[in-house]
Amino acid sequence: MIRSYPALSASPGRDPEEAGLAAGTDCLFPSLNVYYDVNSRSAALNMALDEALFETAIEATIRFYRWDHPALSFGYFGRFTDVENHENRGDIVRRWTGGGIVFHGEDLTYSIVIPAGDAAFGESSMSIYEKVHRALRAALMTGEQNAEPTLVAAVHDRRNQNNPALIERRSSNHCFANPVRADVVLNGRKVAGAAQRRTRRGLLQQGSIQRVDLAPTFAKNFAAQLSTNCTERTIGAALVRRAQQIAEEKYATVAWLRRRR
């Protein structure tokens, strides 16, 4: 399936649904394993590591990673013809999750794995998406931003569905040109979006944060907003070997990359 905190008070005059998104809730996870992955990896291996974590995690998990080279990821249902003109500009990989085209290089990327045994898995995909982005918004607010980040509300989408400027933007399949419900926006620009995959095993959410200055402690603050019981983990050799196998069999293959033209 695709797609897609401390108490935060609603600002005066804010739309009712947007105010609902901004309202505080309890942390999403009672406990959370946190991976700060600092190694340089290919786009295929990054996607494979997320899937390897999805296979093996028995507790809610978040992995943070950056890109020291240009890369592009596009959603499971995307067409290769939409990205093939970027082949000479860096790594290109088809994600297992949905969504549009995302350019990587300066962004902070994260993946969240929620095993089926975790209580949060019982929530709807949209609820999980919103709660993760509430936590992300709260973490952004601990930095020195010159404006308050907000979450896009469904009422905002409906009100602007016939706006010619937005229709033109939505004709693009670039993810960060198309804010949708519960995406994080700052100064009128989308700065955080994500995509999901749900199976009987659990839920995987892959997200990107870009076009915003992040405090050095942002990742830790974000994790702390998701759970008050975070445990830092390291990526072990066995997990890397499994990810390499997945990459070789799937994400690094032409068949996977070009499965939809």
N, C-alpha and C positions, 0 to 999 in steps of 0.2 A: 504494500500500500504506500502511496506517495503523499508527502506533505500531510509536505506540508504543503533572601528577600525579606528583607525587613518590610514592615508595613509602610506602604506608600500611599499617601493621601491623594485624592483626586483634586486637580486644579479647578478653580471656579470657572464655569462656562464650558467645561469639557463635555463632549458628547457622552450620554449615559453609558453606551457600550465601551467607549474608550476608558471611561472612569472605572468600569468593571475590570478591564484588563489591568489597570494600574493599581487596583486594590491589592493589599498584601495578603499572602496566604502562608501557611506553614511551609517549611522546606519540603521539596519534592521527595527527597530520599532520606531514610533514617540513617543510612551510611553510604559512603561513596569512595570508591578506589580512584585515585588520581594519578595519571601518567603525564609527566612533563617530558615529552619526547624531543630531545634536542639534536638528534642525529639527522644528517642530510640523507634524504631518501628520494627515489624516483617517484613519480606520480602513481605508477602502477603499484609500487610497494606500499605507499601510503594507503591506498584504497584496500590493499590486501591485508594490511595490519588492522584496519578497522574491522574487516570481516573476520579475521582470526580472533580478535577480541570478542566479537559477536558470538563466535562458535564456543569460546571457552569461558566467558565470564559467568560467574555464579552470583555476583553482586553487581549493583549498579556501578558503572564505570564511566569515567570521562578521560579522554586523551587529548592533550593539547599539542599541536605541532605547527611549525612555520616552514616556509619555503625559502631556500637561499638561491633559487633559480626560477625562471619563469615557467609556469605550467598552466594548463587549462583543464578543468573537469567539466563534464556535461552529463545530464541526467540519463537514467536508464532508457527512457523512451525517446531520447533525442535522436536527431538524424546526424549521421557522420558528415553529410554534405554541408551542414551548417558550420562545421568547425575545421574542415580539411584545409582551408586556406591558411590556417594557423600552424600547420605541421612543422614549418621551418623556424618557428619562433619559440619552441620549448616543448616540454612533455605535454601530451594530450592523453586523457584517460576518460573512459566511460565509467560513471559511478554506478553502484548497485542501487543507490537511492534515486529518486526522481529529480525534478527541478530543471532549471535551465543552465546556461553557460556561466561558469564562474572562472574568472582569471585569478590566478594565485601568484604570489611572489612577495607582496608586501603585507598580506593579510595574516591574521592569526586564525588557524583552522582548529576545529575541535570535533570530536565524535563522542556521542553518548550512547552507551549500550545499556538497555534495560532488560534483564532476563525475564522470562515469563513468570518466574517465581517471585519477582519483586512486586510489592503492592502497587507501585506506580503503573505497572503494565496494564492493570485493570481500567485505567483511565483512557478516555478517548485520545486518539492521536492529536487532535486539535488542542485538547486540554494540556497535554504534555508539551506541545509546541509553545503554547502561550506561557506556561509556567517556567519553562527554560528561558524564554525571552524576558520574562519579568525579572528573573534572577540576573540575567545578562544586563538588563537595563539598570538594575540596582548597583551592580558592580561598576558600570560606567559612571554612575553618579558619585562614586567615591573619588573619581579623578577630577582634574581641573578643566572641565568642559565649559565653554562659554555659552552653552545653552543646555536645556534639559532634554535628554533623550525621551522619546515617547514610543508607544506601541500603536501600530496601525489598527484601527477598529473596523469591524465589519460594516458599520454604518457609514464609515468614510468611503469604503469601496463602493457601496451602493450609490452614495450621493454623487460620486464622480464617474460612474460607469459610462456616461455619455459625454464626458469632457473630451473634446478633440485632442487636446495635448496629451492626455493620459492614454487615449486610444492609440496614438502614434507611438508612445513609449511602450505600450503593451504589445505592439506588433513585433518588438524585439524579443528574442529569446535569451537575452542577457539577463541573468538573475537579478543583478543589482540595478537594473533599469525598471524593475517591476515589483514594487512593494506590495505585499498582500497582507491579509489579516495577521496580526501579531508579529509582523516584522518590526525591527527596531529602526527608527528614523531619528536623525539629528540634523538640525538646520535644514530641514526639508529633503534630506538625502537618506536613502536606505544605507544603513551601516552594518546590519546583521540580518542574515537570512539562513534558512536551513532546509533540508529535505529529509524525508524519513523512509524507512522500509520496515514493515511489520510482518512477522511470520509467527508460527506457533512457538518458535524458540524464544522470541523476544522482539524488541524494537531497537532499531539503529537510527540515530539522528546525526547527520553530518551538517555542520554549520561553518560559516565563514564570517569573520568580523573584519571590516576594512573601511578605508576612507575616514578613519578616526584615530586620534592619538591615544594610545593606551598607556596607562600607568604601568611601571615595572611590576607592580603587584596585582595587575588586573586578573590574571589567570587564577591566582590563589583566591582573590576576592570572589570571583565568579563561582568557583567550586564551593566556597564557604556559604554562598547564597543558596546553593542547591542542597547542601547538607551541613549540619553542624558537627558531623562525625566523619571527617575526611582522612583517608590513609594514603600516603604517597607510595606509589609502586614504581618499579623499574621494568622496562621491557626486557624479558629474559631471552636467552639464546633459543630456547624451544619455540617461543612465540614467533621469533624472527624467522626460524626455519619453516614453520608452518605458513607464515605470510609469504615467504619466497616461493613456496610451492603453489599457493593460491595465485600469486602474481604470474608465475610461469604458465599455469594452466588456464588463466582467465584474463586478468587485467592487462597483461603485456601482449596478448595475442591479437592478431589482425581480425580474427573472427569475432572477438568480443567488441573490439573498437568499432568495427564496421557492420555490426549486426543489424543496424537500421540505417538505411541510406535515404 
